[in-house]
């Protein structure tokens, strides 16, 4: 098997252009953000390109255009080109939520850098072998606490959580580490700005690269309902500072290194990629009365709103108009992307949304113990909660409007995701 790694800086501005973001990007840079790449050639037994981006989100249209260009450059089929975002909330956003369009020249400059770098990867392929290990890291926690008044965003130490750090190490013929992929299940929401940062995943990758050399790709877990366990004296999630992100990055670095110590060779030399488009059920469209209630605080003068609030303000108005336009033919489902990538005996499973951790656990049940389940892959379309979460309520179950989803998910979404994963397994 052959492989090559690379990375490029995508810190704005690029070509004197700025992207949209949840933060004031002109307040400075805490740490550079990057696009990282791994190209695998199984020498007649398949191949794949993994792209990991230190950004908050990329919408489906923008993702598909980049994917198409990378397919052209590499000659790989679309299902073998995996584009993932770290979901750092201190990094740019490209479409998919509120009214961020993502169609500006900054994203074009990012794509140009990515394509230019990937074009050279094929000339730097070298013989390698992969190793798989699992470390641990403990700073994450379930963020949905159900009480008498419903579900609140508070630490739930009894809730589902995954402390594991899966590691896929790539070593050359002389056994030196030339690059690695690692995953963790935790929202990168430590900093929330004001400076540009890759948050804990970006900082962990930089530290690992400095320690080991090579390139370290962060693969985002299914952490739709998991966040950093950083709390105030009352036990509520607190506002954090750069030292908090640095500390969590160090903890994750230790977890990755633990995984690198206890590794097993990845058996088999085949790379197999599959992709499935599958519908998840939607409930009825909100009524006009429900829309009026949602918008009741949105019709005020937008002057004085923060940049984030302004985008939310405008995004909800656009959403309401889209719902009204859909009444003649209301949708009953929403199509998501489910992908599998088998690298020897290791199985990656990707889902195009903010999937709850329970779905990552279900993927592991179906595909086996050497499975690394990922969200935020091939686009990030919406939060995908469980059936029980739909009953409990909370932020994640109500955020569908911000993604311009026309209706909430219906009961049965959990079974639909399970069906998609089973079908994907049958294809691989």
N, C-alpha and C positions, 0 to 999 in steps of 0.2 A: 504494500500500500504506500502511496505517495501523499505528501501534504505540504502545505505552505501557509504561513501566517503573515499578516501585516496589519498596520493601523495607520489612520490619518487623523489629524486634528480637525474638528469641525466647530471649534469655539467661535461664536459670532463676535464681531461681524466678519463675514466672508465677502470679498469683493465689495466692501463698503456697504453691505446690506445686512439688515437685522430681521430676525424672525419674530413671530408672536411668541408669547410665553405667559405663564401665570405670574411672573415676577418682572420687576424692572431690570431688564437685561443690561441696561447702561450703567448699572450701579457697580459694575466691575466683575472680575473673575476670581473665584476662590481656587478652582482647579480646572484645567482644560478638559473639555469633553471630546470624545473620540468616536470614530467608527472603526470597528475591529473586524478582521476577516480570517476565516479558515477555509481553505480550498482542499478538498480531498479527492484523490483520483485512485480508484481501486483497480486500475489497470485492466480494463475490460469487464470488471465486475461492479460497475456503477461509479458514481461520484456525487459530490455535493459541495455547495458553497454556503457557509454560515456567515451572516452579517449581524453584528451586535452594535446597536446605536445607543449612545448616551443621550437620549431625548425622552421627553415625556410621552409622546404619542406620535404616530403617523397614520393618517386616514387611509382607507382602502384605495381610493383613486391614486393618491400619491405613491402608495406602496406598490400598486400594480404597475405603474409606469417605471419605477426603479427596477422592479423584478423583471419586467420585459427587457429592459436594457441589459441587465446582468445575464439573462438567458442568452441574449445575442452575443455578448462578449465571451462567455464561457462555453457555449454550446450545450449547456445543461437544460433539461426540461424544467418547467416552472415549479413542479413539486420538489425539485432538488435544490432550489434556491430558497434558503430560509432567512428571512429578515425579521429581527427581533428588536424590541426597544427595552431599555432598562427601566423606563417609567419614572426617571428622576423628576421630581417636582421642582427642581431648581434648574431645569434645562428647557430648551425650546419645545414648542408643541406645533405639530403640522396637521391641521385639520382634525376632524372626528369628534369634536366636542365644542359646545357653545357656538360662537360664530367665527372661530378661527378657520380661515380658508386654507392656509398652508400652500398657497399657490404663488408665493412671492419668490423673488430672485435668490434669497438665502437658500431655500431648499434646492433650487437649481444648482447653486454652487456646491452644496453638499453632494448632490448626485454626481456632479462632474468629478469631484474628488474621489468618490467611491468607485466610479467606473474606471477612472484612470489607474487607481491602485490595483483593482481586480484584474485589469488587462495585463499587468506584469506578474501576477501570481503564478501563472502557468509556467513561466520560465524559471521559477525558483522552487518547483516541487522537488522533494527529496525523499528517499526511502525512510519510512517511519514505522513504529508500532505504537498502539494505544494501550493505555492502562486505565482501569476504572477503580476508584476508591470512594469512600464516604467518610467525611469528617462530621463535626457537630459545631453548632453555634447557637447561643441561647438568648439573643436580644430581641427576638420576635414574640408576638402574643396575638391571640385572637382579639379583634377589636369590636365585637358585637356582644353587648351585655343586655340580656332581656330581663326587664323588671315589670312591676305592676303597670307602669305607664308606657310599656312597649320597649322597643329596642333602641339603645343609646350607643354612641361610639365611645365606649369605655373599655378598659382592659378586662378581658374574660379569661382568667388563668385556667379555667376548667374547659374552655372551648377548644375546638380542634386547632392544632398547630403542628408544624413540622420543623424540628430543630436540625435536621440533617443537611449536610453540604455535599451533594454529589459532585465528583470531580472526574473529568476525562482528560488524562494527561497524554501528551504526544511527545514521543522521544525518538531521537535520530538513531542511526545505526551504532553510534558510540555510546548510546544510552543517555545523552545529554537532553535536558528538557528544552524543547524548542517552542512550546506553547501549550496552553491548556484551556479547557472550558470548565466552568463551575457554575453551580446554581444555588439559590437560596430563596426561601419563601417569606418575603417581607416587603411591604410597600416602601419605596425610597422617599419617605416623607419626613425625614429628620429635619431638613433645613428650610424648605419652602422659600428659598432665596434669603436675602435680596441679591446675593451674588450668584453668578453662574457656577454650577457645580454638577458633577455626576453623582452627588450624594454618596451614600456608603458604597454602592456597587462600583462607581467610577473610581473612587478613592482606593478601594480594595484592589481593583485591577492595576492601578498605577503602582501600588505598593508591591504587589506580586511580581510585576514586570521588573521593578527595580531590584527585587530580591533574587529572582531566578533568571532574568533575561527573558527573551521571547515576548509573546503576546498572550494576554489573559482575557478571554471572552466571558462576560457575565451572561448567563442564560436565565431569563426571568421565570420564576416559579408561578404557580397558580395562587397568587397571594391577594385575591380580590377582597378577602375578609381578614387579612393579617397585616399588622404594622409594627413599628419599633415599640418596645415596652419601655418608654421613657416618660415618667410621670412626675407630677408635683406632690406636694405634701398631702393633698387630699386624695391622691390616687388617680387623678384624671390625667389624660395625656397633656403634656406641657409644651410650650414653645422651647425650641432647642437652639443651640449655638454651634459654631463650627467644631468645637472640641467634642461635642456629642457624636457628630458624624465621623470624625477621625477615630474616636474610640470604638465605635461600631465597626468601622472598616478594619481596624486592627483585630478585633475579635473574629471577623470573617476571614481575615488573612490567616489567623491561627487555625481556623476550621478547615480551610483549604489545605494548609500544610499538613494537618492531621490526615486528611484524605490522601495526600500524596505519599505519606509514609506507608499506609496500609492499602496497597493496591494489588489488583490482580490483572494479568494480561487479558486484553479483550480478544476473545477467540473469534476466528473467522476473518476473512478478508473481503467480504462483500458489503457494499453500500447500497441500500434499497430505500427509495423515497416513494411515498404515496400521499395523495391528497383527496379529501372528500368534502363536497359541499353538502351541508345538511341543514334542514329547517328546524328551528326551535319555535314552539307555539306561542302566539301572542293572544292576549285577552282582548276584550272589546276596546274600541277607541274611546277616549274620555269624552264625556258629554260636553255640550257647550257650557253648561253650568259649572262643571268641574274645571274646564279651561279658564273660565272667568275667575274662579277662585284661585287658581294657580297664578294667574296674571294680575291679581288684584293689587299686588305691590309693585308691579313692573311698569305701570303706565305713568308713574311719576316722572318728573324731569330727571334725565340721566346726568345732568350737570353735577359735578362733585363726586361722582362715583369713582372708585378705584378702577384701574384698568381691568382687573379680573371681574369685578362686579358689572362693569359696562359690557363685557363680552357675554356674561351670563344673562344680563338684561336683554341684550339684542338677540341672543341665541334662543331664549324662550319665546320671543315674539315670532321669530322665524319658524320655530317648532309649531306654534299654534296655527300659523298659516298653512303649514304642511299637513297638519291633522285635518283642517277644514277641507283642503283640496283632496284628501283621501276618502272623504265620506261616501262618495259614489261607489267606490270599490275598496272597502276597508281591508287591510291585509290580515291574514290569519297566522302568518309565520314570518320569521326573519332568518335569512340564510347565513350560516357561519362556516368558517373554514376549519377543518380538522385535518391535521397532517401527522405523518409518521416518518421517521428517518432512522433506519437501522444501520448502525456502524458496527459491523461484526456482531457481537452478542449484546451490545448496548443499544437501547431503544429510546429515541427521543419522540415525544408526543406533543404536538403544538396545537394551541387553540387560539382563535382570533378575537380574544376579548379579555375582560377582567373577570376571569372565572374564579369561583370560590375554591378554596383548597380541597373541599370534598371531591371535586371533579378530578383533581390531580391524583388523589388517593384512588379514585375509581379507575383511572387510566392505569395505575400501577397494578391494581387487581387483575385487569384484563390482559395487560401486556407482559407482566412479570416483574420480578424484583430488580432487574437491571434497567428499569424504566426511569427516565427523567422527564417529568411532566411539566410543560411550559404554558404560560399564558402570554399575551402581548406578542403573538407570533403571527406573521402575515397580516398585520393590521390589528387594531384594537377597537371593536365595534360598540361594545357596551359592557356594563356589568352583567354577569350571568349568575344569579343567586340560585340557591336550592329551593325546593318546594316549601320547606319549613321556613326559610328566610322570607319568602313571599308572605307567609302568614304573620310572621313576627314584625315585618316592616323594617324601618331603619334607613340610613342614608343610601346604602347600595341599592336597595329595592326601589328607591324613588328617583335615582339618578338617570334613569333611562331617557328622561326628557332632554337632558343636557347633551345626550348623544344623538339627538334628533330621531330617536326611536319613536314610532308613532303610537305605540300602545305598550303597556307593561307585559312582561311575560305571564303566561297562563300556568296554572297548575298542570303538571305533566312535563315541565321543562327538564326536570331531572331525568326522567325516563328517556326523553328525546336525546339528551346528551349521551346517556348510556348506550342508546341504540347507535348513535354516530360512532362512538368508540369501538363498539363491537363490529360494526361494518368495516371500520378502518383496520381493525385487527385481521378480519377475513381477507383483506386485500394484501396484507403483508406476510 
